[in-house]
């Protein structure tokens, strides 16, 4: 059995989120939350809320034991990109890409 939490259209690049995702994959939920609480990255706050939400979903919706939960999967896929322009020399412009992410966290119960 698994429980998941999904954050869509987060205004952060998936490349930045994947760095933090790799830190918590296959860790216990409590250990993952401790790692995220002490990681100085912008994505760690988003993932902290997401892991907490996935753990709450597991306990309340699927009646899983909270002590045996671990982060089985976590990934960040690219969402739609906002395209903006920035004025450049001689009347030109260059494109600025403001990227978004769809972040997914899946928690499962460890086998005893």
C-alpha angles and dihedrals in degrees: 000000000000139000125204142192124199130197114195130196096011108174096234131094115261089227090064093046094050091061091060093039090060090057095060105034113122093007127125113264094246091049091047092051090050091051092049092047090058100039114103097215129114091233093056093074091052092047092047090059091043095051090047090051093048091050091049090049090052093051100041104032103031102026094233123164108259093210093061099047121119135174103257099172135014126167142156121218124190117261128196116314122229111222118212133170130228122199114247138181123309095014096302130126137211128212122249116201115210103195128207132199140213105212123196129189122187123190126193137182117256117238114245 
